[in-house]
Amino acid sequence: MSTSTSTSASAKATSASPARSFLRWRIVDIVVASVIGVAAGLIFLAWNVGYLGPKALLEPLLPGVQGLLDGPWLFAGVLGGLIIRKAGAAIYVELLAAVVSALIGNQWGGFLTLEAGLVQGLGAELVFLLFFYRRWSLPVAILAGAGAALAGGINNLVLWYAGSGPAFTTIYLISTVISGAVIAGALSWVLARGIAATGALDRFGSGREARVRV
């Protein structure tokens, strides 16, 4: 009876484990998420300067369409979520990237950069949560990128474009969501699959899926 009870309890624990695995962070999860966050932060720094030229061209054409340039600041959380597949990964990676950008310096100030990173990461995180951290397909990645963009876009309208008219608000939000869906969403999904295909992510679900596909 004791052996039977013990076996049954063990089976229940094993079957329950996968359902809760997205809550438990391993050391390797923290390390890899941190590496992604720092690398993304360096990309943020480059884009902080690089976007100025395209912005100068787009703004006179149609005010608000500069939202198309927001995608490179939104990809960190989506990529981190797709690779790590743990609750909080999108927020952690996006916020860490913002910390790197703020520490080295940018034109928006430290606190507002961190606040933006938190909001954008939360936008992506909520989409992954909506699918209970079980779906990592291209449509989910696109939605996560759009979620990060929508949250970040609303935040930018409040902080940087206060008092904007309906036309600007609509054009800006549509533009930033498109950018988030394509750059932060679709391209992050492609990048995650490419990294997984190299074998570098074999200790992650994303890497094991890549091996199965091969």
C-alpha positions as CSV (number, residue, x, y, z in Angstrom):
1,M,0.0,0.0,0.0
2,S,2.8,2.4,0.9
3,T,4.7,1.7,-2.3
4,S,1.5,2.1,-4.4
5,T,0.7,5.4,-2.7
6,S,4.2,6.7,-3.1
7,T,4.2,5.7,-6.8
8,S,0.9,7.4,-7.3
9,A,2.0,10.6,-5.6
10,S,5.2,10.6,-7.7
11,A,3.2,10.2,-10.9
12,K,0.9,13.1,-10.0
13,A,3.9,15.3,-9.2
14,T,5.5,14.4,-12.5
15,S,2.4,15.1,-14.5
16,A,1.8,18.4,-12.7
17,S,5.4,19.5,-13.2
18,P,5.2,20.4,-16.9
19,A,2.2,22.6,-16.2
20,R,4.1,24.7,-13.7
21,S,7.6,24.5,-15.3
22,F,7.1,28.0,-16.8
23,L,7.2,29.4,-13.2
24,R,10.5,27.9,-12.2
25,W,13.6,29.8,-13.4
26,R,16.9,27.8,-13.6
27,I,20.4,29.4,-13.4
28,V,20.8,28.8,-17.1
29,D,17.5,30.7,-17.7
30,I,18.8,33.7,-15.8
31,V,22.2,33.7,-17.5
32,V,20.9,33.4,-21.0
33,A,18.1,36.0,-20.4
34,S,20.7,38.3,-19.1
35,V,23.0,37.8,-22.1
36,I,20.0,38.5,-24.4
37,G,19.1,41.6,-22.4
38,V,22.6,43.1,-22.5
39,A,23.0,42.4,-26.2
40,A,19.6,43.9,-27.0
41,G,20.6,47.0,-24.9
42,L,23.6,47.5,-27.1
43,I,21.4,47.3,-30.2
44,F,19.1,49.9,-28.5
45,L,22.0,52.2,-28.1
46,A,22.9,52.0,-31.8
47,W,19.3,52.6,-32.8
48,N,19.0,55.6,-30.4
49,V,21.3,57.3,-33.0
50,G,20.5,55.4,-36.1
51,Y,16.8,56.2,-36.1
52,L,17.3,59.9,-36.3
53,G,17.9,59.9,-40.0
54,P,14.8,57.9,-41.0
55,K,12.8,59.9,-38.5
56,A,13.8,63.2,-40.2
57,L,12.6,61.8,-43.5
58,L,9.3,60.3,-42.3
59,E,7.9,63.0,-40.0
60,P,7.4,65.7,-42.7
61,L,5.7,63.1,-45.0
62,L,3.0,62.1,-42.5
63,P,3.2,63.1,-38.8
64,G,2.8,60.0,-36.7
65,V,4.3,57.6,-39.2
66,Q,7.6,57.7,-37.3
67,G,6.0,55.0,-35.2
68,L,7.3,52.6,-37.9
69,L,10.7,53.1,-36.4
70,D,9.8,51.8,-32.9
71,G,10.3,48.1,-33.6
72,P,14.0,47.8,-32.8
73,W,13.3,49.0,-29.3
74,L,10.6,46.4,-28.8
75,F,12.2,43.1,-29.8
76,A,14.1,42.3,-26.6
77,G,11.1,41.2,-24.6
78,V,9.6,39.1,-27.4
79,L,12.9,37.4,-28.2
80,G,13.5,36.7,-24.5
81,G,10.1,35.3,-24.1
82,L,10.4,33.0,-27.1
83,I,13.7,31.6,-26.1
84,I,13.4,31.4,-22.3
85,R,9.7,30.5,-22.1
86,K,9.3,31.4,-18.5
87,A,6.9,33.7,-16.8
88,G,8.4,37.2,-16.5
89,A,11.1,36.6,-19.2
90,A,9.7,39.2,-21.6
91,I,9.6,41.9,-18.8
92,Y,13.1,40.9,-17.5
93,V,14.9,41.0,-20.9
94,E,13.2,44.2,-22.1
95,L,13.8,46.0,-18.8
96,L,17.5,44.8,-18.7
97,A,18.0,46.1,-22.2
98,A,16.6,49.4,-21.1
99,V,18.9,49.5,-18.1
100,V,21.9,49.0,-20.4
101,S,20.7,51.8,-22.6
102,A,20.1,54.1,-19.6
103,L,23.4,53.4,-17.9
104,I,25.5,54.1,-21.0
105,G,23.3,57.1,-21.7
106,N,20.7,58.3,-24.2
107,Q,18.6,61.4,-25.0
108,W,15.5,60.4,-23.0
109,G,16.9,60.2,-19.5
110,G,17.4,57.2,-17.2
111,F,14.1,56.9,-15.4
112,L,11.9,57.3,-18.5
113,T,14.0,54.7,-20.4
114,L,13.5,52.2,-17.6
115,E,9.8,53.0,-17.4
116,A,9.5,52.5,-21.2
117,G,11.3,49.2,-21.0
118,L,9.0,48.0,-18.2
119,V,5.8,49.0,-20.1
120,Q,7.0,47.5,-23.4
121,G,8.0,44.3,-21.7
122,L,4.7,44.1,-20.0
123,G,2.9,44.4,-23.3
124,A,4.7,41.4,-24.7
125,E,4.4,39.5,-21.4
126,L,0.6,39.8,-21.3
127,V,0.3,38.1,-24.7
128,F,2.4,35.2,-23.6
129,L,0.4,35.0,-20.5
130,L,-2.8,35.0,-22.6
131,F,-1.6,31.7,-24.1
132,F,-0.6,30.4,-20.7
133,Y,3.1,30.2,-21.8
134,R,2.3,27.2,-23.9
135,R,2.1,28.6,-27.5
136,W,5.2,29.9,-29.2
137,S,4.2,30.0,-32.8
138,L,4.7,32.8,-35.3
139,P,1.2,34.3,-34.8
140,V,1.8,34.4,-31.0
141,A,5.1,36.1,-31.6
142,I,3.5,38.7,-33.9
143,L,0.8,39.3,-31.3
144,A,3.5,39.8,-28.6
145,G,5.3,42.3,-30.8
146,A,2.1,44.1,-31.4
147,G,1.3,44.0,-27.7
148,A,4.7,45.5,-26.8
149,A,4.2,48.2,-29.5
150,L,0.7,49.1,-28.3
151,A,1.7,49.4,-24.7
152,G,4.8,51.4,-25.6
153,G,2.9,53.5,-28.1
154,I,0.3,54.6,-25.6
155,N,3.0,55.3,-23.1
156,N,4.8,57.5,-25.7
157,L,1.6,59.4,-26.5
158,V,1.1,60.2,-22.8
159,L,4.8,61.2,-22.1
160,W,6.0,62.6,-25.4
161,Y,3.0,63.5,-27.6
162,A,0.6,64.8,-25.0
163,G,-2.2,66.8,-26.6
164,S,-1.8,65.2,-30.1
165,G,-4.9,65.2,-32.3
166,P,-6.9,62.2,-33.3
167,A,-5.2,61.9,-36.7
168,F,-1.7,61.8,-35.3
169,T,-2.7,59.4,-32.5
170,T,-4.3,57.0,-34.9
171,I,-1.5,57.1,-37.4
172,Y,1.2,56.7,-34.7
173,L,-0.5,53.8,-33.0
174,I,-1.1,52.0,-36.3
175,S,2.5,52.6,-37.4
176,T,4.1,51.4,-34.1
177,V,1.9,48.3,-33.9
178,I,2.9,47.4,-37.5
179,S,6.5,47.9,-36.6
180,G,6.2,45.9,-33.4
181,A,4.4,43.0,-35.2
182,V,6.9,42.8,-38.0
183,I,10.2,43.6,-36.4
184,A,9.7,42.7,-32.7
185,G,7.4,39.9,-33.5
186,A,8.0,38.1,-36.7
187,L,11.7,38.8,-36.9
188,S,12.3,37.8,-33.3
189,W,10.6,34.5,-34.1
190,V,12.8,33.9,-37.1
191,L,15.9,34.9,-35.0
192,A,14.9,32.5,-32.2
193,R,14.5,29.6,-34.6
194,G,17.8,30.4,-36.2
195,I,19.7,30.4,-32.9
196,A,17.9,27.2,-31.8
197,A,18.9,25.5,-35.1
198,T,22.6,26.0,-34.2
199,G,22.2,23.8,-31.0
200,A,23.0,26.8,-28.7
201,L,19.5,26.4,-27.0
202,D,19.4,22.6,-26.5
203,R,18.8,23.2,-22.8
204,F,15.6,25.1,-23.6
205,G,12.3,24.0,-25.0
206,S,12.8,26.3,-27.9
207,G,16.1,24.4,-28.8
208,R,14.6,21.0,-28.3
209,E,11.7,21.9,-30.7
210,A,14.3,22.9,-33.3
211,R,16.0,19.5,-33.0
212,V,12.6,17.7,-33.4
213,R,11.9,19.6,-36.6
214,V,15.3,18.7,-38.0
